[in-house]
Amino acid sequence: MTRAPSFDAIVIGGGLAGAGTARALAQRGLSVLVCETHPHLAPKASGNARGLIMPYVATHTSPPGRLYARGFKFTHDLLATELNDLNLFEQCGALQLPATKRLARLITESTDCIGAPPIHRLNPNEATERAGITVSTPSFFFPDAGFCEPAKITRALIESAPQTITVWCSRHVPSFSRDGSGWRITLADGSSALGAYTILCGAHEITSFPQTSWVPLEAIRGQTALATSSPVSQTIRTVISYDGYITPSHEGVHFIGAHYRHNDMNETPTDEDTTEVLSRLYRTFPFISDLRVTSSRVCFRASTHDRMPYIGALPTQDNEGLFINAGHGSRGLITAPLGGEIIARHITNEPLNDLKESASIVAAARLSKRYESTISARHGERAPSQ
């Protein structure tokens, strides 16, 4: 019988969260196995043609605002400094229009906002100058924001530590279990691997495991489109976010998104949703018209009960060494790499220091009541109130 290979840590999921976690662990000298069901890394949301790296506008009193500001800085520093020579990030700036009541209120108040250093409030004329097309409303502008290709970042994170990160693609993991003081993952072909730690980074698929079926993750369908630029749209100079978003033309193509649907697991793009993606753009900028869609794509983002990711050790019985980095929703580019760093510091008992507040906001320990309720229900006991 072939002996199962052993690693310090096993990461289940080969998207951005898995790659960021693997890199952070490998930087500390741990051997890491990354298991991905599909034939290549970044097969799902991390495989979108473009991804936005832009902040979330909020007040300093808002936990999401503080979390996303820290996550934005972490990702920006990663791409603009550590991996700068790979040209993974197009820092063209981003314009945020007041597409919600919350943003409309923040744009008119004198309240100090947190988003990115720096964040600017622009009047319509200033916003028009930045955007390259006519903008009719006051807007927030982030000069440090931009866009990227998430799959390239995922691969770069993995390839940054080739001596300590092993990747198994086309290797589905249907189960894992305790093995002494560590963990054994069992693959669909019956083979297995051992690790002192297991980190679940597979978005909503995490709920397929018995140990984590109780984790409240919702798969939200999102459809995006690639469209060739027009004479008007090709003048766009920044990412523009409204009740959708559009990137500047890159090699003659815009990335436009996204139309979201709850309770819909259809993996095939629909003409109806492509029309809605374009309609949102045309409603905001009626002078842009007749963009030709070349392709559409569907992916599923994992949303949490409080709209913030679950990162850290899972609060479960006899599951020491089981971690999660999931539930990033539409902001995985600014929270998934940060989550990997937080988990690596936990595992190596390294002080959290500058990440202490962020780690507290996203801690999976906040699910403890949910877990206790699930266990009580399984044993026929009265579940505690949530």
Order of alpha helices (4+ residues) and beta strands (2+ residues): beta-alpha-beta-beta-beta-alpha-beta-beta-alpha-beta-beta-alpha-beta-beta-alpha-beta-beta-beta-beta-beta-beta-beta-beta-alpha-beta-beta-beta-alpha-alpha-alpha
